[in-house]
Amino acid sequence: MFREDIAALSTPPGEGGIGIIRVSGKGIIDKISKIFIPFSAQEIGQRRGFSLNLGWIIDDDGSKVDEVLLGIMRAPHSYTGEDVIEINCHGGSMPIRRCLQRCLDVGIKLAEPGEFTKRAYLNGRLDLTQAEAVIDIIRAKTDRGLKLAVQQLEGPSHFIAEIEDQLLRVNAMLEASLDFPEEVGDLDYAETKAILLTIKKLMDKLIRAGQRSEIYRDGLKAVICGKPNVGKSSLLNALVKKEKAIVTEIPGTTRDVVEDYINIRGIPVRIMDTAGIRQTEDIVEKIGVEKTREVIEQADLILFVLDAGTGIDKEDMDIFQEVDQSRLIVMVNKEDLERKEISEEKLAELFRDIPVIRASVQKSIGIEALEEAVESRVIQGMLPGDGMEIMINLRQKNALIRSREQVESALITLGQVPLDCLGVDIGGALETMGEISGRTLKDEVIDRIFHDFCIGK
């Protein structure tokens, strides 16, 4: 299928113990044999199956470039489905560059981003959902995200396959009623409706599971907000487990947004400490307050910090009225103080149906409860424990949404329009589902998908 042989560095550039150059194509064994001298007398092209060969990459004049370990994986039992060679050279910039250049010298071209995985897909080694799982594995930020991506790589989703099978069943019933009305009879509308409702229900679950997997893949933005000197910077430091933000007794210390990434129960969280929101004449602090309002508007989750010692005042309530309460978790800090000005009754009255955590950042009290509240808030309404353990990216989710719309249209018009009109919706839903596995995608869309991969993968 592919005329050109390709090569690329598959390990990160820089200095390390080993650098791996991956080569794929029909003629690579003969080409690499021209620049490789094995320690054993047997030529590398004579060995069958998988093999590891210790030897030297050599220059045009026969001088040695680097001692390498050559791994050979023959088609079709390789990552791309073609002959694949992996050159394990020393991990310095010079040996890697020289070994890669020797591959290019013998007529192997430099691979484009994602070209190895693209060949694996086009050669039938992976379907498109498996291929996209590769990039999810590389970019996974937590163990949970990695587990879901690896699960997707193991094989096509049986949920997607079930939807396609049921749509094919409805399509076959339609065509049989259209083409052989005397032998088959009229379409069984009750059975068709039941199948379409089952399909729609499964699609709904998958779409919601896709929303959940977006969080495990991309993470969420969480903003710590509140009036000055309530302990926002101390909370950031406690969550990231290092002195990320400056903490003083002086109100208004934080002037800019300070952020870091943390892992809360498998959820990657971009946590941001912000300037205390208040009326101020200080120009720099005023800019910081405006930035705070901007990041709060963009945040997925808002951690609203109160001071148990000073109580809830007008400044607190003004901030509370500004933020989206559906994204809110309230944390009452400084619970270690002897005098507490915030009662349980007051909290229940003001923050009905909003999670409230009583904590002391200084004494490390309530941090675990806060993490539980974050996890609960994130997965709320996303069907935990329903068996939908699947990684769905934005492209796949959009295809599901469009296919669901066509199924919904078929349900609405069932029994009211001619069968060939109904077949347009069913056929369209099937074709849209084919975009998920890649069966019905156009070449330019496939190129766009693999363009997001790193070079060498």
HELIX and SHEET records of a PDB file:
HELIX    1   1 ILE A   28  SER A   33  1                                   6    
HELIX    2   2 ILE A   44  GLN A   46  5                                   3    
HELIX    3   3 SER A   93  ASP A  105  1                                  13    
HELIX    4   4 GLU A  115  LEU A  122  1                                   8    
HELIX    5   5 LEU A  128  ARG A  139  1                                  12    
HELIX    6   6 ASP A  143  LEU A  153  1                                  11    
HELIX    7   7 HIS A  158  ASP A  179  1                                  22    
HELIX    8   8 PRO A  181  VAL A  184  1                                   4    
HELIX    9   9 TYR A  189  ASP A  218  1                                  30    
HELIX   10  10 LYS A  232  VAL A  240  1                                   9    
HELIX   11  11 ILE A  283  GLN A  298  1                                  16    
HELIX   12  12 LYS A  314  GLU A  322  1                                   9    
HELIX   13  13 GLN A  325  ARG A  327  5                                   3    
HELIX   14  14 GLU A  344  LEU A  350  1                                   7    
HELIX   15  15 ILE A  367  ILE A  379  1                                  13    
HELIX   16  16 LEU A  394  THR A  413  1                                  20    
HELIX   17  17 LEU A  419  SER A  437  1                                  19    
HELIX   18  18 ASP A  443  HIS A  451  1                                   9    
SHEET    1   A 7 PHE A  36  PRO A  38  0                                        
SHEET    2   A 7 SER A  51  ILE A  58 -1                                        
SHEET    3   A 7 LYS A  64  MET A  73 -1                                        
SHEET    4   A 7 VAL A  84  GLY A  91 -1                                        
SHEET    5   A 7 GLY A  16  SER A  24 -1                                        
SHEET    6   A 7 ILE A   6  LEU A   9 -1                                        
SHEET    7   A 7 LYS A 109  LEU A 110  1                                        
SHEET    1   B 6 VAL A 258  ILE A 264  0                                        
SHEET    2   B 6 ILE A 267  ASP A 273 -1                                        
SHEET    3   B 6 LEU A 220  CYS A 225  1                                        
SHEET    4   B 6 LEU A 301  ASP A 307  1                                        
SHEET    5   B 6 LEU A 328  ASN A 333  1                                        
SHEET    6   B 6 VAL A 356  ARG A 358  1                                        
END                                                                             
